[in-house]
């Protein structure tokens, strides 16, 4: 199914009841953009549906829906160490091609940021440095670059750098010098 071109997505927190739809879109993301994720299609396709349901039960994963079709996902994970609990990570961001350039990605990022702002001081992410559209999206949402992972990922014999970005909820909007 292709979503209506001008439909406004609805963003909601996914639950274990969404596991089958989440599994489908997650595997699609891993297959379509293997360079963009640390996990692999081969690893996750072997996982039973219960594994995806458990992930949704223990993680905060948001979904973008258009006409009851899951067209995008993004996850939130808070750091759990005593000295890092003020930070969280935006992970697993993916929007299906038919829903791109419709504001869906921005709605997902904004939902994660609003969720994070109530729980942590900083929201971090990493994105493949060649993904210009994603870099623009994150910068427009207020994320700032603070580093680069050189040759951070390797897929099919090719290395990919990652851009490290953060969003600060204290209003500073920038990385502070030492």
N, C-alpha and C positions, 0 to 999 in steps of 0.2 A: 504494500500500500504506500502511495506517495501522499504526504500531507498536503493539504490545501496551501497554495503559495502565500496567502495573506492571513492565515489563521494565527491567532496569538496563542503561544504555548502556555500551558498551565504547569507550574513547577510544584512538585510534592516530594516529600520524603518517602523513599521506597521502603516497603516492608517485605518480610519473607513471602507474602502472597504474590509479590511481583517477581519472584525468582526466575520463572521461565522466560519472561520478557527481558529481564536483566541479563540472563545468561546469553540470550540471542544477540542483544546489542553489544555486550562485552566481547563476545567472540567475533562479531563483525568488526569491531574496532581493532582488535588484535590482528585479525587477518588483513584488514585494509591498510593499516599503518603500523607494521611491526617495528619500525624504527622509533616510534613515539612512546612506547611503553616498556617498562622493565620486565614485565611478564611476557609470556608468549602464547600464541594461539595453541600450539602443540601441548603446552602444559595445562592450560585451562580447559581445553575441549575434553580432556580425560576426566575432569572433575564431575561428580554426580550433581544433579540438581540440588540436592541437600547441601552441598558445599556453598553454592550461590545463595541459598536461603539463609545459611548460617552467616555468611558475609553481610547480608542485609540486616540480620538480627543484631549483629555486633558492631556494625559500622553505620555512619550517617552518609547514605548515598541518596542524592537527589536525582529525580527524573524529570525530564521535560516531556509533556504529553500534548499532542495535537490530535484531536478527535479520537481519543483513547489509544493512540499509537505512541509508544515510547520512542522519542526521536533524539533524545540526548541524555547523558548522565554525567555526574561529577560527584566525587567523594570528598569527605571531610574526615581527617584523622588527627586527633589531638595527641601531642607528645605526652608520654606518661612518666617521664623521669621527674624527680623532685626539682631539678634545676632547669627543666625544659617544658614544664607543664603550661607555661605562658605562651607556647607556640603550637601551631597546628599546620597541617599540610592539606592543600587542595590536590587531589590525585584522580586519575582515571577519567579525565575530561574527554568527552567525545560527543559530537553532534553528527547525525546522519546527513549525507550529502543533500538530500531533498529539503532539509530544514536549515541548512547553512545560509548565511546572509539574510536571515530573517529576524535576528535579534535573540535567537534561542540560546546561543553561547553566552551572550551577555546576561540574560536572565538567570542562567545556571550559575555563572560566576557571582552575580549579585546575591543570589540565594545563599550560596556558600559563605560569602563575605558577611552577610547579615547574621547567619547562623554562628559564624566564628566570632563576630564582634561581641556576642553575648557570652562567650566562653574563654577567649584568649586575647592576648595583646597583639599577636602577630600571626599572619597567615602566609605560609610559604608555598612555593611551587617550583617545579623544574619543567622546562619545555625544550624540545629539540631546537637548537639555535637556528635551523633553517626554516622553521615553521613561522614565517613572517606574519601570517594572518593571526595566529595565536598570540604572538608577541604583541601585536597591535591591540588585540582584544584585552589582554592583561594590563598593558600600559594604560589603556583608556579607562579601565576599572580602578586605576590607582596603584597598581603594583609597580615597584621599582626594581631594576636589576641591581644585584649586589655581588654577582660573581658568575663564573663560567666553569663548568666541568668539561675539561678538555678530554676528548675521546671517551666520554662517559658511558656511551653505549656502543656495542659492536653487533652488527647484524649482517649476515652474509658476507663477512670479510671486510665490511666497511665500518669505519668509526663515525660516530655522531657526537658533536659537542652539545652540551646542555646549557641553557641560560637559567641561572638561579634568580628567582624574583621573590619579593616580599611585599606585603601590604600591612602597614602599621595602623593600629586603631587608636593611637594616642594623638593623632592629628599631625604628626611630624611630616609624613608624606615622603620622607627621604631617609637614606642611610646616613647615620651620624658618623662623622670622622672620629677616629680614635684620639 
